[in-house]
Amino acid sequence: MLFDQESYKIIRDACKSKSEIEFEVPRAITAFSSSSAPSDWTAYPPCILPPEGYAQVFLHAGSDAQGALTRLELVVHLDSGRILYKAKGNDLVALKVTWPSDA
């Protein structure tokens, strides 16, 4: 499934219910926009921020697809989830959201 305006609610709801989900994102809106995504599934947890730091990221993330993805990644991280990233051709990055077994 491609991350876009139509699929965002499905992806967000899966993350809220702590269900594993896999989807693809245009590389241009990821942290890999100017670099290569990994060829194997790799976790890239966000940096450790104090609570007010996360609040600032949420506030300034923007309302476009990149901002929505950033907020989703942070919510998953804050809810103890894990996101794995993998290159999917030159223009897409696959994301796999996983949760600890006791979540």
WOHU-V320122 format. One record per residue. N is the residue number from 0. SS is DSSP state (A for helix, B for strand, O for the rest). PSI is psi in degrees with one decimal (999 if undefined). D_LAST is the distance of its C-alpha to the last C-alpha in whole Angstrom. Layout:
BEGIN
n ss psi d_last
N SS PSI D_LAST
N SS PSI D_LAST
END
This chain:
BEGIN
n ss psi d_last
0 O 136.8 24
1 B 132.0 26
2 O 111.6 24
3 O -175.7 27
4 O -37.1 27
5 O -38.7 27
6 O -12.1 24
7 A -45.2 22
8 A -42.0 21
9 A -46.2 20
10 A -47.2 18
11 A -43.9 17
12 A -38.4 16
13 A -41.3 13
14 A -39.9 12
15 A -35.9 11
16 O 6.7 10
17 O 43.0 7
18 O 143.7 10
19 O 141.3 11
20 B 149.4 15
21 B 136.2 18
22 B 167.0 21
23 B 145.8 24
24 B 139.9 25
25 B 129.4 29
26 A -31.1 29
27 A -22.4 31
28 A 9.6 29
29 O 176.2 26
30 O -10.3 27
31 O 17.6 29
32 O -30.8 31
33 O 18.9 34
34 O 175.4 33
35 O 138.7 31
36 O 156.8 28
37 O 150.6 27
38 O -18.4 28
39 O 157.6 25
40 O 123.6 21
41 B 135.2 21
42 B 138.6 18
43 O 81.7 20
44 O 149.4 18
45 O 162.7 20
46 O 156.6 22
47 O 123.8 21
48 O 151.3 22
49 O 162.4 23
50 A -40.3 21
51 A -24.6 25
52 A -42.8 25
53 A -39.7 22
54 A -40.3 24
55 A -40.0 27
56 A -46.1 25
57 A -41.6 24
58 A -39.0 27
59 A 6.6 29
60 O -23.6 27
61 O 169.0 29
62 O 8.9 29
63 O -175.8 30
64 A -38.5 27
65 A -41.6 27
66 A -41.8 26
67 A -42.2 23
68 A -43.5 22
69 A -46.3 22
70 A -42.1 20
71 A -44.7 17
72 A -42.9 17
73 A -39.8 17
74 A -43.9 14
75 A -46.8 12
76 A -46.0 13
77 A -24.6 12
78 O 14.9 9
79 O 19.2 8
80 B 175.5 9
81 B 138.5 12
82 B 127.1 15
83 B 144.0 17
84 B 146.0 21
85 B 135.3 24
86 B 140.1 27
87 B 79.8 28
88 O -163.6 32
89 O -23.8 34
90 O -4.7 33
91 B 152.8 29
92 B 128.8 26
93 B 137.1 23
94 B 136.2 19
95 B 117.4 16
96 B 125.7 13
97 B 160.9 10
98 B 149.5 6
99 O 151.9 5
100 O -21.4 6
101 O 10.1 4
102 O 999 0
END
